[in-house]
Amino acid sequence: MSIKENIIKVTEIKNQAAERAGRSGDDVLLCAVTKTHGGDMINEAIDAGITDIGENKVQEIMDKFDSVKPVRWHMIGHLQTNKVKYIIDKVSMIHSVDSMRLAEEIDRRAGQHGITMDILIQVNSANEESKFGITTEETESLLMEILEKCENIRVRGLMCIAPKADDPNDIAKYFREVKELYDRFAEIKDDKLDFKYLSMGMSHDFEVAIAEGSNFIRVGTAIFGARNYNI
Ligand SMILES: *Cc1c(COP(=O)(O)O)cnc(C)c1O
């Protein structure tokens, strides 16, 4: 199947999952995760209607930026503080903020460019040690500290990566916890705290994520096929 056919299929499944959850398909944004794929494939996806793409490495964003048609770029991977400067003027949103150090650097660089950067806080509600992200308990204190100290950041929501689990019920439970946390903060409206995105769900679990309230899914393999990391 072509990239275009895959996008049509994923969009259909996404829309049906949203409707089953009592929402409109348009309420769930499909972000195509383009890591390891070149500009030609990305442009094919954009031609097929993709408006948002996700990358997890700073280097890949820099390498591809000029060869890709206008689109919103999302930084979805772990971000080192010393690399913020390379992407601050390229991405629309940073999904992976999990420390005050990183938030302060994003704030500083955004200020230099005269922009406000939208960010998500990466939550790790299963507290798996191998993954990035912070615990649900830490999320509130990080949020409050960002609001207090960062002028040029707007917190737009939460992001999570579900742990690997064989039982879909375990994944659903995980997503549900993050959604509950999201709902708590979504009630607060502030210039710098304006929740709109709950970024959860990948190729293998986005239907479950949508059922549990996701409105932003990050899908790579189901659109582009398996990745080859050796190129
Ligand atoms: C690679 C990646 C995805 C997409 O994963 P697929 O299984 O290929 O859909 C989503 N989110 C993050 C953070 C990723 O790194």
PDBQT file of the ligand as one rigid body, heavy atoms in Angstrom, charges set to zero:
ROOT
HETATM    1  C1  LIG A 301       8.602   6.625  16.896  1.00  0.00    +0.000 C 
HETATM    2  C2  LIG A 301       7.636   7.307  17.780  1.00  0.00    +0.000 A 
HETATM    3  C3  LIG A 301       6.259   7.245  17.527  1.00  0.00    +0.000 A 
HETATM    4  C4  LIG A 301       5.648   6.455  16.384  1.00  0.00    +0.000 C 
HETATM    5  O1  LIG A 301       5.779   5.092  16.601  1.00  0.00    +0.000 OA
HETATM    6  P1  LIG A 301       5.104   4.012  15.599  1.00  0.00    +0.000 P 
HETATM    7  O2  LIG A 301       5.017   2.798  16.422  1.00  0.00    +0.000 OA
HETATM    8  O3  LIG A 301       6.039   3.871  14.441  1.00  0.00    +0.000 OA
HETATM    9  O4  LIG A 301       3.778   4.553  15.204  1.00  0.00    +0.000 OA
HETATM   10  C5  LIG A 301       5.410   7.934  18.393  1.00  0.00    +0.000 A 
HETATM   11  N1  LIG A 301       5.898   8.654  19.422  1.00  0.00    +0.000 NA
HETATM   12  C6  LIG A 301       7.212   8.742  19.694  1.00  0.00    +0.000 A 
HETATM   13  C7  LIG A 301       7.660   9.544  20.851  1.00  0.00    +0.000 C 
HETATM   14  C8  LIG A 301       8.124   8.071  18.875  1.00  0.00    +0.000 A 
HETATM   15  O5  LIG A 301       9.435   8.168  19.154  1.00  0.00    +0.000 OA
ENDROOT
TORSDOF 0
